[in-house]
Amino acid sequence: MSTAKQRMSRPDDARALRSRQALQSALLALIKESSFDQISIRDITAYAGVSYPVFFRRYATKEQLLEDIATDEVRRVLALTTPMFDSSTGGESIRALCHYIHEHRSLWTRLLTGGAAPAMREEFRRIAEEIGQSRERQNPWLPVELAASFIVSGLFEILAWWMRQPADYPIENIVVFIDTLIVRSTGRPVDVQLVDPVARD
């Protein structure tokens, strides 16, 4: 669980949830107009229509608010990527991922190409590694942290590039990019024999 979510007071309380959603919406709207570094906590609370102290009952910093937003969205998207490494359903999963991003294009454009991009990249990496540790690996010889870093970097760059293209850019092309550059190169079983570093000494 993220630090931001740990800080939330009574997360099942309706008022707490409303203020959390208001703060998230405010930051996302402000990121569209300014870089993350230029946005202050007072800007966020004023836009959200909540008092300054309410912010600190939920989060310690604006970075934690951004982490909260990123975590929710990244988990949702990475859950869609898990089946894409299955050869029988991979294409459908990649399409589902791309359609989700396209349907929420405004949000993802802000997250991937604006001031939130560094936090999003880190959240992608962290959650992908967490998922990689918990599911069966197609290529046990490939270190989890290396695979997670490679997959996340590739996926992040493809999606960020897509968000900079015109809104009518063909989704099918993005499916091809993800399948060819990421899935085929890392997600399908490959018989590889690595050199044992101990044996070389």
Backbone as a ProteinNet text record, in pm:
[ID]
protein_1_A
[PRIMARY]
MSTAKQRMSRPDDARALRSRQALQSALLALIKESSFDQISIRDITAYAGVSYPVFFRRYATKEQLLEDIATDEVRRVLALTTPMFDSSTGGESIRALCHYIHEHRSLWTRLLTGGAAPAMREEFRRIAEEIGQSRERQNPWLPVELAASFIVSGLFEILAWWMRQPADYPIENIVVFIDTLIVRSTGRPVDVQLVDPVARD
[TERTIARY]
85.3	0	88.7	52.1	134.3	126.4	229.3	230.9	110.4	73.5	-39.7	-166.5	-188.9	-310.7	-306.3	-186.5	-174.6	-213.1	-186.7	-211.8	-359.5	-438.4	-578.9	-649.9	-720.1	-795	-930.8	-964.6	-1092.9	-1128.4	-1052.1	-1071.5	-1209.9	-1288.2	-1421.9	-1526.2	-1483.4	-1574	-1608.5	-1737.7	-1782.6	-1717.3	-1705.1	-1643.2	-1496	-1426.5	-1285.3	-1268.6	-1357.3	-1349.6	-1379.8	-1478	-1511.5	-1395.7	-1333.1	-1221.3	-1102.8	-1079.4	-972.2	-996.9	-1119.6	-1153.3	-1141.6	-1184.8	-1176.1	-1031.1	-944.5	-802.6	-737.9	-772.9	-719	-762.4	-891	-943.5	-878.6	-858.8	-797.3	-655	-576.6	-438	-433.6	-518.5	-519.4	-557.3	-651.6	-691.2	-578	-510.5	-402.2	-280.4	-253.2	-140.1	-158	-281.9	-309.6	-265.2	-265.3	-235.2	-93.2	-35	97.3	178.9	310.6	394.4	371.4	400.9	378.6	455	577.9	660.7	600.7	523.3	465.6	337.2	281.6	154	179.7	113.5	128.9	11.9	30.3	-77.9	-197.4	-171.4	-281.5	-357.8	-286.9	-354.2	-450.1	-401	-479.9	-604.7	-585.8	-700.5	-801.9	-752.9	-844.6	-927.2	-861.6	-932.3	-1030.9	-990.5	-1074.5	-1190.2	-1177.8	-1282.1	-1279	-1158.7	-1143.2	-1044.5	-1048.5	-959.8	-816.4	-722.7	-580.2	-550.3	-601.1	-572.5	-625.9	-735.3	-791.3	-689.3	-613.4	-511.2	-417.5	-372.2	-271.5	-330.2	-462.4	-522.2	-519.2	-497.7	-493.1	-349.8	-271.2	-138	-37.6	88	194.7	247.2	244.9	299.9	214.5	234.6	163.1	214.5	339.9	394.1	316.2	272.1	193.1	55.8	-1.8	-129	-110.7	-2.9	25.1	47.9	118.7	142.8	10.2	-83.9	-215	-287	-284.5	-347.5	-276.7	-144	-65.6	-86	-87.5	-103.2	-234.4	-342.6	-473.8	-475.4	-426.9	-431.1	-333.4	-213.9	-113.6	-158	-212.7	-261.7	-371.3	-460	-569	-513.6	-415.9	-359.4	-273.4	-190.4	-104.2	-183.7	-300.3	-387.1	-431.8	-447.4	-485.5	-368.9	-244.5	-129.1	-94.7	-134.6	-94.5	-128	-251.9	-282.7	-216.1	-153.9	-101.5	20.6	78.1	191.1	146.9	15.5	-41.2	-62.3	2.2	-2.3	-142.5	-234.2	-369.2	-459.7	-432.7	-520.5	-446.2	-317.2	-235.2	-286.3	-326.1	-373	-495.4	-587.8	-710	-675.4	-581	-542.4	-476.7	-390	-324.4	-428.7	-526.5	-633.4	-713.8	-743	-818.5	-739.7	-609.6	-523.7	-529.4	-511.7	-509.2	-643.9	-752.8	-885.4	-909.1	-860.6	-876.3	-801.1	-676.5	-597.1	-665.4	-714.6	-779.3	-904.8	-983.6	-1106.9	-1076.8	-958.5	-918.4	-797.4	-800.2	-684.8	-643.9	-741.5	-709.8	-629.2	-675.3	-605.9	-465.8	-455.9	-326.4	-228.8	-278.8	-189.4	-122.8	-201.8	-146.6	-47.6	-81.6	4.6	134.9	129.5	246.4	334.9	279.3	358	374.4	309.9	320.6	413.9	388.8	474.9	469.6	366.7	353.3	436.2	496	563	668.6	760.8	861.1	797.6	695.7	628.9	557.2	497.2	427.7	525.2	639	739	783	809.1	852.5	742.2	617.7	506.3	486.3	501.2	497	600.6	724.9	833.1	807.4	767.4	746	636.1	524.3	410.8	437.3	504.1	536.5	628	723.4	813.6	736.8	645.2	561.4	477.4	417.8	337.2	425.7	545.9	637.7	680.2	691.9	731.4	618.9	493.7	380	322.9	361.4	302.3	408.1	360.7	451.5	531	659.4	746.4	765.3	752.3	771.3	919.3	1005.9	1150	1222.1	1231.6	1292.3	1437.1	1504.5	1643.4	1655.8	1544.9	1548.3	1517.4	1611.8	1588.1	1461.5	1380.2	1251.9	1270.8	1368.6	1385.3	1428.4	1507.3	1549	1431.1	1355.1	1238.3	1137.6	1111	1014.4	1060	1187.5	1241	1231.7	1267.3	1265.9	1124.3	1033	893.8	829.2	851.1	790.8	844.8	976	1033.8	976.6	969.8	915.9	770.1	689.7	546.9	524.3	598	585	617.1	727.2	768.7	668.8	616.3	517.2	391.3	341.2	218.2	238.7	353.3	381.4	391.5	457.8	467.3	328.1	244.7	107.7	28.1	43.6	-31.6	9.4	126.6	170.3	124.6	63.9	13.3	-129.4	-180.1	-320.4	-414.1	-527.7	-621.2	-671.9	-669.6	-720.4	-609.7	-491.4	-384.7	-435.1	-412.5	-470.1	-425.6	-522.9	-495	-424.9	-461.9	-403.3	-251.6	-200.9	-55.2	9.6	-55.5	-1.5	-1.4	-105.7	-111.6	9	40.8	155	285.7	301.4	424.5	445	340.1	352.1	379.5	306.9	324.6	464.8	511.3	640.4	758.6	753.7	869.4	878.8	765	766.4	729.1	609.9	559.7	645.5	673.3	750	892.3	949.1	1089.9	1110.3	1007.2	1027.7	925.8	807.3	699	670.5	732.8	710.1	829.5	803.7	914.2	1026.6	1149.1	1268.2	1368.6	1426.3	1524.1	1660.9	1708.2	1835.5	1923.7	2050.4	2146.7	2243.1	2234.9	2325.4	2454.7	2560.2	2687.5	2676.7	2714.8	2713.8	2831.1	2805.4	2916.6	3010.9	2961	3047.5	3142.7	3090.8	3170.7	3285.5	3272	3378.1	3499.3	3482.9	3595.2	3694.9
-119.2	0	123.9	225.1	344	425.8	511	597.8	689.7	737.9	828.6	763.4	638.5	571.4	537.9	512.7	487	611	731	854.8	891.6	837.1	875.2	840.1	937.9	911.2	854	743	676.3	668.9	589	586.7	543.1	479.7	437.3	544.6	655.3	764.4	840.5	869.7	932.7	1068.7	1147.5	1279.3	1267.9	1170.9	1150.3	1111.6	1024.5	983.4	1099.5	1182.7	1298	1397.1	1421.9	1517	1458.7	1328.7	1264.5	1280	1250.9	1262.8	1406.6	1502.4	1643.7	1686.9	1641.7	1676.4	1613.7	1488.6	1423.2	1497.5	1527.9	1597.5	1734.6	1802.8	1935.6	1928.2	1833.5	1822.5	1787.5	1695.8	1656.9	1774.4	1856.8	1974.1	2076.5	2096.5	2194.9	2151.9	2020.2	1969.5	2000.4	2008	2038.6	2180.4	2268.5	2410.1	2449	2377.6	2414	2288.3	2306.5	2191.5	2157.3	2033.8	1987.6	2074.3	2112.2	2191.4	2328.8	2382.3	2515.9	2515.6	2397.4	2387.2	2377	2461.8	2457.3	2382.5	2344.1	2277.2	2371.5	2502.3	2598.8	2607.4	2595.6	2592.9	2473.4	2359	2235.3	2246	2292.6	2299.4	2403.8	2515.7	2618.6	2564.7	2494.1	2437.8	2330	2252	2141.4	2189.9	2311.5	2362	2298.4	2262.1	2206.5	2293.7	2286.4	2370.4	2316.9	2407	2371.7	2259	2263.6	2154.3	2018.4	2018.1	1890.8	1817.4	1891.4	1827.6	1744	1801.9	1735.2	1624.5	1612.5	1495.1	1376.2	1403.7	1297.7	1267.2	1373.8	1359.5	1448.3	1408.4	1490.8	1591.6	1553.4	1638.5	1624.3	1713.8	1702	1580.8	1541.6	1421.7	1297.6	1292.6	1178	1176.5	1294	1301.5	1248.7	1290.2	1242.9	1092.3	1041.6	897.2	822.3	879.4	817.5	804	910.6	909.2	807.7	816.5	729.2	582.8	551.4	412.4	353.9	428.1	378.7	350.7	446.5	432.2	326.3	324.3	227.4	85.5	64.7	-69.3	-112.9	-20.6	-53.1	-93.8	-18.9	-45.9	-171.6	-188.8	-307.1	-435.4	-425.8	-543.7	-587.9	-490.7	-523.6	-583.8	-556.4	-607.3	-751	-798.9	-933.3	-1040.3	-1044.1	-1149.3	-1130.7	-1016.1	-992.9	-1080.3	-1142.2	-1231.3	-1375.8	-1397.9	-1528.1	-1529.8	-1624	-1625.2	-1640.3	-1701.9	-1724	-1602.4	-1516.1	-1400.9	-1267.5	-1272.5	-1151.6	-1033.8	-1058.9	-949.8	-880.4	-959.3	-901.3	-814.9	-860.4	-786.5	-653.9	-655	-531.3	-433	-483.6	-395.7	-336.8	-419.4	-370.7	-259.6	-279.4	-177.7	-48.4	-59.7	58.6	131.1	55	117.9	190.2	133.5	200.1	333.7	331.4	454.4	556.3	510	601	664.1	583.1	635	735.5	726.9	819.3	901.5	937.3	1002.5	1131.7	1213.1	1340.6	1319.5	1227.2	1196	1142.7	1044.9	981.7	1073.8	1165.9	1263.8	1346.5	1389.4	1467.4	1386.1	1261.3	1178.7	1138.9	1115.1	1062.5	1169	1283.9	1384	1514.2	1528.5	1651.7	1636.3	1719.5	1719.6	1592.3	1510.6	1386.4	1272.3	1291.8	1182.1	1109.5	1178.5	1104.9	1016.4	1067.4	987.2	868.9	888.9	780.3	670.8	710.5	611.2	526.5	592.3	520.6	429.1	475.7	393.6	272.6	291.3	179.8	75.7	120.9	27.6	-47.2	25.6	-35.6	-140.8	-106.2	-198.8	-316	-291.4	-400.7	-502.3	-454.3	-547.1	-626.2	-559	-625.4	-735	-703.5	-802.4	-916.4	-880.5	-981.5	-1081.1	-1034.8	-1123.8	-1219.6	-1179.8	-1258.4	-1355.7	-1343.3	-1434.5	-1525.3	-1631.9	-1728.7	-1663.5	-1689.9	-1627.6	-1718.6	-1659.6	-1736.2	-1768.1	-1676.7	-1693.9	-1677.2	-1785.6	-1776.2	-1727.7	-1740.2	-1697	-1543.7	-1474.4	-1328.8	-1265.7	-1190.3	-1129.9	-1043.9	-1058.3	-987.9	-837.2	-783.1	-637.6	-586	-666.3	-626.3	-633	-742.3	-756.2	-645	-618.1	-513.2	-378.5	-347.3	-218.6	-204.9	-312	-309.3	-296	-378.4	-375.9	-241.4	-192.1	-64.8	50.6	54.3	161.5	161.2	41.8	30.9	70.6	18.1	48.7	197.4	253.6	395.7	480.7	450.5	531.2	520.4	399.4	382.4	463	451.7	521.6	673.2	718.9	862.7	917.7	842.6	884	893	792.7	790.1	912	949.6	1063.5	1196	1197.2	1319.4	1323.3	1213.7	1207.4	1262.1	1290.8	1333.4	1227.9	1272.5	1182.8	1069.6	1088.8	984.4	890.7	896.4	804.4	661.4	571.9	435.8	355.2	310.2	227.1	98.9	45.2	-82.4	-73.2	43.9	60.9	47.6	101.2	92	-53.6	-127.1	-270.5	-341.4	-309.5	-371.2	-334.6	-207.9	-165.2	-241.3	-248.4	-314.7	-464.1	-527.4	-670.6	-701.7	-624.4	-652.4	-616	-496.2	-447.2	-499.5	-531.7	-571.3	-717.8	-754.6	-889.1	-997.3	-983.9	-1089.1	-1099.3	-986.3	-990	-1030.6	-1017.7	-1048.9	-1144.5	-1149.9	-1220.7	-1361.3	-1404	-1540.4	-1627.2	-1752.8	-1839.8	-1850.2	-1832.8	-1844.2	-1930.3	-2028	-2116.7	-2050.6	-2000.4	-1928.7	-1991.5	-2006.9	-2056.4	-1942.4	-1890.4	-1783.2	-1840.9	-1763.1	-1803.5	-1787.9	-1891.8	-1888.1	-1802.2	-1686.9	-1600.3	-1667.9	-1761.3	-1832.4	-1926.6	-1992.2	-2089.3	-2024.1	-1892.7	-1824.9	-1796.9	-1785.9	-1749.5	-1862.3
0	0	0	-79.2	-89.4	38.1	58	174.4	174.7	54.2	44.9	96.1	60	102.1	250.8	301.5	444.1	524.4	467.2	538.9	541.4	451.8	446.2	575.9	631.9	754	720.3	783.5	763.1	614.2	532.4	387.8	345.2	435.1	396.8	429.6	490.4	523	394	375.4	250.9	229.1	336.1	321.1	283.6	342.7	311.1	165.3	117	-23.5	-116.1	-79.4	-164.3	-171.9	-58	-59.6	-136.3	-123.1	-199.4	-349.1	-392.5	-534.4	-582.8	-497.9	-535.4	-552.1	-460	-468.7	-592	-620.8	-740	-866.2	-876.2	-994.2	-1010.7	-898.6	-903.3	-957.1	-905.3	-951.9	-1099.7	-1143.5	-1284.6	-1374.7	-1330	-1408.5	-1413.6	-1300.6	-1293.6	-1375.1	-1376.5	-1455.3	-1603.5	-1645.9	-1786.5	-1821.4	-1720.9	-1744.7	-1704.3	-1608.7	-1556.2	-1531.6	-1519.5	-1485.1	-1338.2	-1303.1	-1166.3	-1065.6	-1100.2	-1010.1	-980.5	-1073.4	-1056.5	-973.7	-948.2	-877.3	-727.2	-651.1	-505.9	-442.2	-318.8	-246	-232.2	-212.2	-204	-336.2	-447.7	-578.5	-584.8	-537.9	-544.2	-456.6	-332.1	-241.3	-286.9	-342	-391.1	-507.1	-598.6	-714.8	-670.6	-569.9	-522.1	-435.6	-383.1	-295.2	-157.1	-112.3	22.6	98.7	230.6	310.8	306.5	330.4	330.9	430.5	554.4	649.8	604	526.8	478.8	393.5	313.6	230.2	317	428.4	510.9	598	599.7	663.3	568.4	442.9	342	296.7	276.1	216.7	289.2	286.7	345	243.9	115	9.3	-116.4	-210.6	-338	-416.4	-390.8	-456.4	-415	-289.1	-243.9	-310.2	-333.5	-405.8	-547.7	-611.8	-747.3	-748.7	-647.8	-636.2	-624	-549	-531.3	-665	-743.2	-875.2	-965.4	-968.4	-1054.9	-1021	-890.5	-847.5	-896.7	-879.3	-922.8	-1072.1	-1149.8	-1296.1	-1346	-1290.8	-1336.4	-1303.9	-1184.2	-1149.6	-1246.4	-1278.7	-1370.8	-1507.7	-1555.4	-1687.8	-1687.2	-1585.6	-1582.9	-1563.4	-1499.3	-1489	-1628.1	-1718.1	-1855.8	-1934.1	-1891.5	-1966.9	-1933.1	-1815.5	-1772.2	-1875.1	-1930.6	-2027.6	-2162.9	-2188	-2322.8	-2353.8	-2249.8	-2272.8	-2298.3	-2298.5	-2334	-2484.6	-2553.5	-2699.4	-2756.5	-2679.2	-2732.5	-2717.6	-2617.9	-2594.3	-2595.7	-2627.7	-2619.3	-2699.1	-2824.4	-2909.8	-2853.7	-2798.3	-2739.6	-2619.3	-2537.9	-2418.9	-2454.9	-2554.3	-2597.3	-2649.3	-2723.6	-2773.4	-2658.4	-2557.8	-2441.9	-2371.7	-2356.8	-2297.3	-2377.4	-2508.1	-2594.7	-2595.8	-2595.3	-2593.8	-2461.9	-2351.4	-2221.9	-2223.4	-2270	-2275.2	-2366.3	-2480.9	-2576.6	-2515.6	-2443.6	-2382.1	-2270.8	-2212.5	-2105.5	-2151.5	-2277.7	-2341.5	-2271.5	-2233.4	-2171.2	-2042.8	-1959.2	-1834.5	-1862.3	-1951.5	-1976	-2047.4	-2127	-2188.4	-2079.9	-1981.1	-1870.8	-1788.5	-1762.5	-1678.7	-1747.3	-1878.4	-1949	-2011.9	-2044.2	-2117.3	-2041.5	-1925.9	-1848.8	-1730.8	-1629.7	-1512.6	-1431.2	-1454.4	-1378.7	-1436.6	-1553.4	-1623.5	-1539.9	-1469.4	-1389.9	-1282.4	-1214.8	-1111.3	-1173.4	-1289.5	-1357.6	-1398.6	-1451.5	-1493.6	-1374	-1259.9	-1140.6	-1089.3	-1096	-1049	-1140.4	-1270.9	-1366	-1326.1	-1303.6	-1273.4	-1143.7	-1040	-908.8	-911.9	-974	-975.7	-1069.7	-1182.2	-1274.9	-1207.9	-1129.7	-1059.5	-953.9	-886.6	-785.4	-849.9	-965.2	-1037.8	-1087.3	-1138.8	-1189.6	-1083.7	-959.8	-849.8	-813.3	-841	-792.3	-894.9	-1022	-1119.7	-1181.6	-1244.4	-1305.7	-1417.5	-1419.5	-1518.8	-1638.9	-1758	-1881	-1904.8	-1860	-1879.4	-1745.5	-1667.8	-1534.1	-1535.4	-1649.4	-1659.2	-1661.5	-1691.2	-1702.4	-1565.8	-1507.8	-1375.9	-1375.2	-1271.9	-1263.9	-1274.9	-1201	-1201.6	-1338.9	-1412.4	-1547	-1643	-1636.4	-1723.9	-1697.5	-1568.5	-1533.7	-1586.1	-1568.5	-1613.3	-1765	-1836.2	-1982	-2036.4	-1982.8	-2027.8	-1999	-1878.2	-1837.9	-1921.8	-1942.2	-2022.4	-2162.9	-2222	-2357.2	-2363.6	-2271.4	-2270.7	-2245.5	-2149.8	-2118	-2240.3	-2308.1	-2423.6	-2538.8	-2562.1	-2669.1	-2637.8	-2513.9	-2477.2	-2475.4	-2424.7	-2422	-2563.9	-2652.6	-2793.3	-2855.1	-2826.8	-2879.2	-2833.7	-2707.3	-2654.5	-2719.1	-2783.7	-2852.9	-2998.6	-3045.9	-3183.4	-3188.4	-3308.7	-3320.7	-3261.3	-3209.3	-3139.8	-3228.3	-3362.2	-3451.6	-3501.1	-3438.1	-3477.8	-3459.2	-3559.5	-3552.8	-3430.9	-3353.6	-3236.3	-3277.6	-3393.2	-3437.1	-3451.4	-3486.6	-3495.7	-3358.2	-3256	-3120	-3074.2	-3110.9	-3079.7	-3141	-3265.4	-3334.1	-3264.3	-3227.8	-3160.7	-3029.9	-2948.5	-2818.2	-2836.2	-2929.1	-2951	-3002.9	-3100	-3163.6	-3074.5	-3015.7	-2941.4	-2798.7	-2738.6	-2598	-2578.1	-2624.6	-2595	-2659	-2786.4	-2854.9	-2803.4	-2761.1	-2720.5	-2574.6	-2489.9	-2347.9	-2288.3	-2346.6	-2279.4	-2325.7	-2433.9	-2481.3	-2442.1	-2410.7	-2365.1	-2467.5	-2421.2	-2505.1	-2429.7	-2499.8	-2436.2	-2443.9	-2332.1	-2326.3	-2218.5	-2249.4	-2151.8	-2118	-1996.6	-1955.4	-1897.7	-1908.2	-1849.4	-1697	-1625.2	-1478.6	-1432.4	-1367.3	-1325.6	-1227	-1147.7	-1052.6	-1127.3	-1229.4	-1305.1	-1379	-1410.3	-1484.7	-1399.3	-1268.1	-1180.5	-1165.6
[MASK]
+++++++++++++++++++++++++++++++++++++++++++++++++++++++++++++++++++++++++++++++++++++++++++++++++++++++++++++++++++++++++++++++++++++++++++++++++++++++++++++++++++++++++++++++++++++++++++++++++++++++++

